[in-house]
Amino acid sequence: MTTVILWIAQGLGVGRIKPAPGTWGSLVGMVLVWLLMLTGRTWLYCACVVMGLLLSVCVCGRSEKILGAKDHQSIVLDEITAVPVCFLGPMMAVSLPSGEIPPVGELITTPNLLLAFGLFAGFRLFDIWKPWPVRKSQQLPGGWGVTADDVLAAVYVNLVWFLAFQF
């Protein structure tokens, strides 16, 4: 069971890729965004995001104990599950009137591809930089601290997107 938990926490092995395992995990998070968009429903996207984050809290907390290290760099499930949070603001802006997510193909059109890259880059920036309260949230116990800093980095991405969208 220990091996399975670590395998999940390490993003099916992606967390072992050097250098920058967090960036590799975030790329897997982009694949997760694409898969969640295939559901076509905003409520299902959001429900899966919440379930993924709760899974991250449990699995990452257990993995810390197994590895004997706080937020070990190979643990990337937190990045994987937080990346879809980066897309919540833009997705809600488009899908709230109908409740339907735009077709996945629209994610790879030129303007949307630039937006997706910007959201990804913003997430990596805030995850590495860790402005307040992102860094402070790492002090939460167990998997809560591992996951919360990435969720807050994704919240920062949404705030920046919202401000940019206003102008």
GUTIBA-24922 format. One line per field, with one value per residue (C-alpha): residue in one letter; x negated, z, y negated. Coordinates in steps of 0.1 Angstrom, whole numbers, m for minus. Layout:
N
guti c(a  ...)
xx c(X  ...)
zz c(Z  ...)
yy c(Y  ...)
***
This chain:
167
guti c(m  t  t  v  i  l  w  i  a  q  g  l  g  v  g  r  i  k  p  a  p  g  t  w  g  s  l  v  g  m  v  l  v  w  l  l  m  l  t  g  r  t  w  l  y  c  a  c  v  v  m  g  l  l  l  s  v  c  v  c  g  r  s  e  k  i  l  g  a  k  d  h  q  s  i  v  l  d  e  i  t  a  v  p  v  c  f  l  g  p  m  m  a  v  s  l  p  s  g  e  i  p  p  v  g  e  l  i  t  t  p  n  l  l  l  a  f  g  l  f  a  g  f  r  l  f  d  i  w  k  p  w  p  v  r  k  s  q  q  l  p  g  g  w  g  v  t  a  d  d  v  l  a  a  v  y  v  n  l  v  w  f  l  a  f  q  f)
xx c(0  m29  m42  m7  m4  m38  m31  1  m16  m44  m20  m24  m62  m63  m76  m108  m117  m146  m150  m119  m95  m69  m69  m65  m36  m20  m22  m3  22  27  36  61  76  81  97  120  130  141  169  186  202  191  205  188  155  158  168  138  115  128  125  90  79  93  74  43  46  49  23  m3  0  m5  m34  m52  m51  m64  m92  m100  m101  m78  m65  m92  m100  m89  m53  m36  1  6  m5  15  47  42  36  73  81  62  87  118  121  118  140  167  167  174  196  218  246  250  235  215  177  165  153  118  107  112  84  58  69  43  59  69  36  19  43  36  m2  2  22  m3  m33  m15  m9  m46  m56  m34  m42  m79  m78  m52  m40  m20  0  m12  m44  m26  0  m28  m28  6  4  m2  14  32  0  m13  19  30  m1  6  43  34  9  38  60  33  34  72  68  43  65  95  76  62  96  110  86)
zz c(0  7  m28  m43  m21  m31  m68  m67  m47  m72  m101  m114  m113  m128  m95  m99  m132  m127  m129  m117  m107  m98  m133  m147  m122  m134  m170  m159  m143  m177  m190  m161  m172  m207  m193  m170  m199  m217  m191  m208  m176  m152  m121  m129  m135  m101  m83  m97  m87  m51  m50  m64  m38  m10  m24  m25  11  22  m1  2  40  41  17  39  67  44  31  64  49  48  12  m4  m40  m55  m42  m72  m67  m51  m83  m105  m86  m82  m119  m127  m101  m122  m150  m128  m133  m170  m173  m151  m171  m203  m190  m163  m186  m201  m175  m203  m208  m242  m264  m256  m291  m281  m256  m283  m306  m307  m282  m258  m261  m251  m221  m211  m213  m192  m165  m164  m162  m136  m115  m117  m108  m77  m67  m67  m55  m27  m18  14  24  1  20  54  44  42  80  80  93  69  35  42  41  10  m9  4  m9  m45  m42  m30  m59  m82  m64  m72  m108  m109  m93  m118  m147  m132  m130  m165  m178  m164  m184)
yy c(0  m23  m20  m28  m59  m72  m64  m85  m113  m113  m117  m82  m86  m121  m136  m116  m134  m159  m188  m207  m179  m205  m218  m183  m177  m210  m197  m166  m191  m206  m172  m169  m202  m189  m156  m176  m198  m167  m163  m193  m204  m231  m215  m182  m200  m217  m185  m167  m195  m194  m156  m158  m184  m163  m132  m154  m163  m127  m112  m139  m139  m102  m105  m130  m104  m76  m98  m114  m148  m179  m185  m163  m176  m143  m148  m165  m155  m189  m206  m182  m189  m226  m235  m230  m256  m281  m277  m282  m319  m319  m289  m303  m335  m315  m287  m302  m314  m279  m256  m240  m241  m251  m222  m210  m220  m256  m253  m249  m278  m305  m330  m303  m285  m318  m321  m285  m291  m323  m305  m277  m301  m322  m291  m281  m317  m319  m283  m290  m326  m318  m353  m358  m337  m310  m303  m306  m280  m254  m254  m238  m202  m172  m172  m204  m224  m205  m212  m246  m264  m252  m261  m296  m300  m291  m317  m343  m332  m338  m372  m383  m369  m388  m420  m416  m407  m439  m460)
***
